[in-house]
């Protein structure tokens, strides 16, 4: 979603803001703009990529001197992706400039009110309402300094706004100050020496400081070169939570890879290892990162709901198999966007597991809040320290995967799987269903997975060659059973996201109930085959499904376990993965599908890291 950067310090703000916007490009955007305060208020904005804005700035020498500025990359909601709708938006009197992430739900009422007062709008956006309201409030705002008056005006505006928003503003009469506000949308402070930052993501300022401050819900923050002042929307003093960012700017660079996605696929062995690091204490007990639940709270759980979106939802589908198998507690997986609207039955004996890479996914956050209102307990699985979802949860397990820049998730998915396994094992241990040595045995199997993922990565050249052959295919189907069914769904999602192709994942047993009608001569069908060990009956059934589609002309692409010779006669293309326990198999079978999608998209000439119409973090409903 939209990227936001603010800077107050002693250095020229323009380059710092633009550099921050470059680091936020991965979030997805369709226009960009900046505002710099330097004796006046200078703004520039352009539709399209950041390069368009930079070209427009080449003739604006005056912009380079100001030491206070804000910048924005916009993902259009209200109003199309045009120059006039790009941020920043200025007030009618030209005094303030505002940038915004989120949706102001009562903007139509506010706009009608402002237009009735004689204000003419210069855009189709909801954001412009905030700029005009801020200028009006500044006329009567009280404070000892111009910056304090800007903060007071921002508080007054926020009290009138409904919806989800992050706002940043600068005032020509308050040089050296940036004011920000957040409700249901990400905003973090970067604490420097003689300078401070605001951003929607720490990657925007990681090159300059690794010290950050986490803001709470419904808070306003004022930054200057030497100060950070936080209040709530009513002016009461508030405290942010300081934290240290444990990765540096180099972690967000491509490191010689053509795409961030390729780099992040290659980082998966390390990411999985990091998720597992330090999870067992000296007594053999599993450890979460933050727990505000007692063991008795977890023993009282009689139902688990997993809520998530997109790729995270697929990780939750795998988790259902593991949690029910290890704990014998009923577990349901729900799309977060649908969860609260169907009035689920929740109480204090319900555990809701919320999965989100960014920790800011709005659908998941709203599902979490609904669960809390119903007195359910919430456990978050997240990759982003200090984000909203873990902060509002009762327990947190961080995946520690490091920054994921490519919009399509890869290492986030594998580390979410690992985190889900750990949650299942933790529940089983606390409830006495598994002893410490049994948990340790599964953790030992998990600790072998980084090496097995590395083995898969070393065998990917045939997949890349096949991907180039499939680049012109009109449709690709994916099938699997048991934990391989969510893998099939994830493989299809990756192909849709990156290659803009029709792709669908099916439970293999459902083919004969309708989807087999899609099979035509040459249709590529990717078949994820369960291990013949343990659940051999499922293996045999999937082999039968492969024969069914092949008999109807499909081109079968089979992912199977090493040593599985039974599938060979029915595979047009056969790719082996290392022998792995059944429940953990998605950690290795997913990787070839990630590489396949990436290579097909590349062969079709698409931007692998920033697919069209998509944003990395969906922070609006």
Secondary structure, DSSP 4 states (H G I P E B T S, - for coil): --EEEEEESSS-HHHHHHHHHHHTGGG--SEEEEEEESSSEEEEEEESSHHHHHHHHTT-GGGGG-SEEEEEEE--SSS-SSTTTSSPEE-TTS-EEEEEEEEETTHHHHHHHHHHTTPPPSSS-SHHHHHHHHHHHHTT---SSHHHHHHHHHHHHHHH--EEEEEEEEETTSTT-EEEEEESS--EEEE-SS-EEEESSGGGTTTT-SEEEE--TTEEEEE-SS-EEEEETTS-B---EEEE--S-GGGGS-TT-SSHHHHHHHTHHHHHHHHHTT-B-TTS-B--SEE-S-HHHHHT--EEEEEE-HHHHHHHHHHHHHHHHHH---EEEEEHHHHGGGT----TTEEEEEEESSS--HHHHHHHHHHHHTT-EEEEEESSTT-HHHHTSSEEEE-------SSS-SHHHHHHHHHHHHHHHHHHHHTTSS-HHHHHHHHHHHHTHHHHHHHHHHT-HHHHHHHHHHTT-SEEEEEE-THHHHHHHHHHHHHHHHH--EEEEEEGGGGGGTGGGG--TT-EEEEEPPPSSS-HHHHHHHHHHHHHHHHTT-EEEEEEETT--TTGGG-SEEEEE----GGGTHHHHHHHHHHHHHHHHHHTT--SSS-TT--SS----
